[in-house]
Amino acid sequence: MNENIILDQSCSDGLSENKKKTVRLRADKIKPFRCKNLIAVIERPKLLENMGSVIRNANAFGVEKVYIIDPNQTISDDWQELRNRKKLSDYSVSASKWTFVKRFDDTDQCFDHLEKNGFKSAITSPHIKGKTNILLDEGDYTNDHKLAVWFGNESCGISDRAVERCSYCINIPMFGMIESLNLGTCSGIVLYEVTKQRRAYQSIYKKRNQRAKYAEPLPTIINPE
């Protein structure tokens, strides 16, 4: 299946003509603000509601795709079937209907797929992981043309195998006795910063490596209505 999301007939099944028109207008409006070549990866999440939270965050911030490492086959391999799963739609506030989600059996399978397609991977953790570690607000997330940002599961965090294969680790500074955040909160904080930077880059340059600069910067926000 083509992983690029388009608003086709299947996306608007069951909607009235007026509703379809509204949906298409919204899709056209947000299209320039989506972050190209950016994927959020969830590694072995335990709870469907947490999958839904990350999918919701990814969709809200304009992340292109979500990959889920799901060895227990909690979700379907078929995207259309997954889109129609009511519980996931409820947990994601229907974002799963409008976000491309791909399932993998294990961590290496996902890394193999990403690397084959030219993606670099960054993991997230509040702890030093033996790689290049970057504080969230000090990193430049426009250096990699294709970037996958990984989030570990609710209890164990990111796996040692993901640490071995990633390019670097993004740290969220912690200042309390508890040095952890839930999956939805962590993904929201990280994806906001990453997408903000990449959207700003896309507003200035048409191509990678700061080439083909626009005569005037494009908008980076959609004004509330």
CORSULLIN-V393723 format. One record per helix or strand of 2 or more residues. SS is the DSSP state (helix for helix, strand for strand). FROM is the first residue (numbers start at 1). TO is the last residue. If there is no record, write none. Layout:
ss,from,to
SS,FROM,TO
SS,FROM,TO
This chain:
ss,from,to
helix,9,12
helix,17,31
strand,35,43
helix,48,61
strand,63,69
helix,79,83
helix,86,91
helix,95,97
strand,100,104
helix,107,116
strand,120,124
strand,133,135
helix,136,138
strand,147,151
helix,160,165
strand,168,171
helix,183,204
strand,205,207
strand,211,213
